[in-house]
Amino acid sequence: MILVCGDSFTAGEELLDRNTAWPNLLNTKVLNVAGAGYSNDAIVKRTVISIEAHPITKPITHAIIAWTTPNRIEINNQHLTPHSHRKYGSICDYVFLDWDEEWANLKFVTQVILLDSYLRDKNIPCVFVKTFDVPAIKFGTWIDGSMVEWMGDCSKGPGGHPLELGHVRIAEKINEHIRNLGWLS
């Protein structure tokens, strides 16, 4: 079984039926533990918790991690970005007043290395996917491009999330990649 974790693009935010999100369109059995608004902190935490809690009788054999922007952080289970003022109010003014983009990018690199090392230690092959604006990193196995590129000009919901056609396009790209890796029979 492939564990998939990411943010709202992976969770299927704005879809009429979240069962049509791209992880469920892969040509294999998946466990989608993504969450709307997830920060990379939440993605790392949720991935590790899910693997540790998964029964040995139905092991996680592979993982696909869809990273989000380093400019999203988790504070008290709220996933804030510089643009989430509408949702969370003035806390964003304080959090992002002196935001350090370099620090955020270095933290992101650390998170990628940490999760890649954890998955290697567990003997779980993984691929990393960019949702949108993540820095280029030469550590780990990455699929070229990003979900935003793959979905192209398809219809999006009011929040900018891909709708059904976008998820189909994302799944096609990821299916092609994991088939080439030999994950699919």
Residue pairs with C-beta under 8 A, 6 or more apart in sequence:
1 28
1 29
1 30
1 31
1 58
1 59
1 60
1 61
1 62
2 23
2 26
2 28
2 29
2 30
2 31
2 60
2 61
2 62
2 63
2 64
2 178
2 183
3 30
3 31
3 33
3 47
3 50
3 51
3 54
3 60
3 62
3 63
3 64
3 124
4 10
4 23
4 26
4 30
4 31
4 32
4 33
4 34
4 63
4 64
4 65
4 66
5 32
5 33
5 34
5 38
5 43
5 46
5 47
5 50
5 63
5 64
5 65
5 66
6 34
6 38
6 43
6 65
6 66
6 67
6 68
6 129
6 131
7 34
7 35
7 36
7 37
7 38
7 39
7 43
7 66
7 68
7 72
7 79
7 131
8 14
8 34
8 35
8 36
8 37
8 38
8 159
8 161
9 22
9 66
9 131
9 147
9 161
9 162
9 170
10 21
10 22
10 23
10 32
10 34
10 66
10 131
11 18
11 21
11 32
11 34
11 35
11 36
11 38
12 18
12 19
12 20
12 21
12 22
12 34
12 167
13 36
13 157
13 159
13 161
14 156
14 157
14 158
14 159
14 161
14 163
15 21
15 157
15 161
15 163
15 164
15 167
16 164
20 164
20 167
21 32
21 34
21 167
22 147
22 167
22 168
22 170
22 171
22 174
23 30
23 32
23 34
23 64
23 171
24 30
24 32
25 167
25 168
25 171
25 175
26 171
26 174
26 175
26 178
27 175
27 179
27 184
28 178
28 183
28 184
31 50
31 54
31 60
33 46
33 47
33 50
34 43
34 46
34 66
35 42
35 46
37 72
37 79
38 46
38 68
38 79
39 68
39 72
39 73
39 74
39 79
39 80
40 67
40 68
40 70
40 72
40 107
40 108
40 111
41 73
41 74
41 111
42 74
42 79
43 65
43 66
43 67
43 68
43 111
43 115
44 111
44 114
44 115
47 63
47 65
47 115
48 115
48 118
50 60
51 60
51 63
51 122
51 124
54 60
60 124
61 124
61 125
62 124
62 125
62 126
62 178
62 183
63 119
63 124
63 125
63 126
63 127
64 126
64 127
64 128
64 129
64 174
64 178
65 115
65 126
65 127
65 128
65 129
66 128
66 129
66 130
66 131
66 147
67 108
67 112
67 128
67 129
67 130
67 131
67 134
68 131
68 132
68 134
69 81
69 131
69 132
69 133
69 134
70 101
70 104
70 105
70 107
70 108
70 134
70 135
71 81
71 82
71 99
71 101
71 104
71 133
72 79
72 80
72 81
73 79
73 80
73 95
73 104
74 80
75 91
75 95
78 88
78 91
80 88
80 91
80 92
80 95
80 96
81 92
82 92
82 96
82 99
84 92
85 92
85 93
105 135
108 134
108 135
108 137
109 135
109 137
109 139
112 128
112 137
112 139
112 140
113 139
113 140
115 126
116 126
116 128
116 139
116 140
119 125
119 126
125 141
125 181
125 183
126 140
126 141
127 141
127 142
127 143
127 174
127 177
127 178
127 181
128 140
128 141
128 142
128 143
129 142
129 143
129 146
129 147
129 174
130 142
130 143
130 145
130 146
130 147
131 146
131 147
131 148
132 146
132 147
132 148
134 146
143 173
143 174
143 177
145 173
147 162
147 170
150 166
150 169
150 170
150 172
150 173
151 162
151 165
151 166
151 167
151 169
151 170
152 166
152 169
154 162
154 163
154 165
154 166
154 169
155 163
155 165
155 166
156 162
156 163
156 166
157 163
162 169
162 170
175 184
178 184
